[in-house]
Amino acid sequence: MGMFVGWGRKARVAYGFDEVALIPKRVAIDPNEVDISWKIGKFKFKIPILASAMDGVVDTKFAVAMSKLGGLAVLNLEGIQTRYNEPQEIIDRIVMANSEEATKILQNLYIQPIKKELIAKRIKEIKSKGGVAAVSAIPQRAEEFSRIAYKAGVDIFVVQSTVITARYISKSSKLLNLKKLTSDMHPIPVIAGNCVTYEVALELMETGIDGLLIGVGPGSACTTRSVLGVGVPQITATSDVAAARDFHFKEKHHYVSVITDGGMITSGDICKAFASGADAVMIGGALARAKEAPGKGFHWGMAMPHHDLPRGTRVKVGITGTLKEILLGPSRLDDATQNLAGALRNCMGVCGAKNIKEMQLTEIIIAPGISTEGKTLQKEQRVGMGK
């Protein structure tokens, strides 16, 4: 499989959201009778959508709002929320900066050390208002922060970096023992990420994690693919890791949720992620448009403040509606960025899928012209799919 790109050098073809389409089945199902719920650990969510652990998207108020609407938001323990007592004041400074100064300002603001007492405080703020408390830390700090989070009553713990592996070679950094972490955190679910390949996914699943984030560099505010040249388009990455999940479950009887993270701009992209094998999706830019998001229509890559090699940028997405409108509708826009759950239900109904597991079996075709075919007028008038 694949094609030669040089003498003796073969490359596999990989596909992203814009290059494929889904095939409807002979039997359709009423969208109101479709089950889109998702489970991890003891938690069951009405909507299989996670809000990305980005400072411009998730604060404690947003996390509570997301929980009450049936989804899950992940709070970044490496960001503004745990460095400053009044984080919104700092976020406002980032939002007000011009494009030329944004990266430098972010780097300076993120120099402030993390206040460990704020980790427990933010978790308790979410839980005290009825939200599910999910938090994220990089591997280097995961062991320490997980202990603090555990004592504070965290519900879900996420270990997240640009690329994560079960094995890491370094003379200067201590390797995170992911297997020990999942054991110490039990029964709290642990999600790890990010990865894009079958082999790495299998090794990570052996550590006892409950969820795996899929995607390297597809996010709208991420520049990893440009800076490092690393990444795999999300349809192929999700399909490969889903195959590893199914093999692992057959062998170990332990189900690891595959969570496609990033690269989804429209509700159609989200539908395609599930068809390629996802159990849930994590999105940032789509939710940064909500009135409730702290970034006020802006969001930025998690690696943007890195002092040596920034791998993100600040992007403006604007405020287009409430979080409820974006997740549940009613949609007031024609660009497929609102009522994401409703679109998923309708797609599953057309594809004859009663639940997410059946949606994962939907037939996919390679269709590079799917977004342009017959859309000349929309493109000329810059409406609908022509924006």
Secondary structure as UniProt FT lines:
FT   STRAND          3..6
FT   TURN            7..8
FT   STRAND          9..11
FT   HELIX           17..19
FT   STRAND          20..22
FT   HELIX           31..33
FT   STRAND          38..40
FT   TURN            41..42
FT   STRAND          43..45
FT   STRAND          49..51
FT   TURN            55..57
FT   HELIX           60..68
FT   TURN            69..70
FT   STRAND          72..76
FT   TURN            77..78
FT   HELIX           80..82
FT   HELIX           87..96
FT   HELIX           99..109
FT   TURN            110..111
FT   HELIX           116..128
FT   TURN            129..130
FT   STRAND          134..137
FT   HELIX           139..152
FT   STRAND          156..160
FT   HELIX           178..185
FT   TURN            186..187
FT   STRAND          190..195
FT   HELIX           198..205
FT   TURN            206..208
FT   STRAND          211..214
FT   TURN            220..221
FT   HELIX           224..227
FT   HELIX           234..252
FT   STRAND          257..261
FT   HELIX           267..275
FT   TURN            276..277
FT   STRAND          280..283
FT   HELIX           285..288
FT   TURN            291..292
FT   TURN            294..297
FT   STRAND          298..300
FT   TURN            302..305
FT   STRAND          314..316
FT   HELIX           323..328
FT   HELIX           340..350
FT   TURN            351..352
FT   HELIX           356..359
FT   TURN            360..361
FT   STRAND          364..366
FT   TURN            368..374
FT   HELIX           376..381
FT   HELIX           384..386
//
